[in-house]
């Protein structure tokens, strides 16, 4: 004698399968989003690192050039440091939102894909 499953058992099995599938799809979407954001961040960090290294060496050259031109090497470093102090103050007070908004938009856009 074979026992036939009733409608509730079939419905429960289908709901369980649906729940597991939805969970797996959510995990894959989260993994995809994390991967896209991480690779974007890593690529941007590598570009920023290269630009930073260029700027460091360039600024040392400018400081040495200015110092030689002014007669004392350390004068050039003081001038370059003063330039960056002024640029930092301007960025902090006036352009903070200009940098923050595009960065947050990038992260949100990548997360919603």
ABEGO torsion letter per residue (X at the ends): XBBBBBAAAAAAAAAAAAAAAAAAAAAAAAAAAAAAAAAAAAAAAAAAAAAAAAAAAAAAAAAAAAAAAAGBAAAAAAAAAAAAAAAAAAAAAAAAAAAAAAAAAAAAAAAAX
